[in-house]
Amino acid sequence: MPCLVSLPLSFAPSQLGLAARLEKHELIEFRRLAAMVYKQNQKWRRAVELAQADGLFRDAMETTAQSGEAELAEELLRWVAAG
């Protein structure tokens, strides 16, 4: 069940503060929202780290693909292979 978050990029500092609080929440969906906010603000690595920590493989792969960063893709591949 995808949750779409659309926040104006002009509020990036407050978005990142919100994401920092959400990533510590006990419920996985709030941590997933944090990852989505990081992704929207092009904080690819942090978004992937959160997805990995919660075992959200699809989210991690989609974020990595969207980032276009080869190094991040290689790290994710090593993580999946080791898992």
Buried (B, 14 or more C-beta within 10 A) or exposed (E): EEEEEEBEEEEBEEBBEBBEEBBEEEEEEEBBBBBBBBBBBEBBBBBBBBBBEBEBBEBBBBBBEEBEBEEBBEBBEEBEEEE
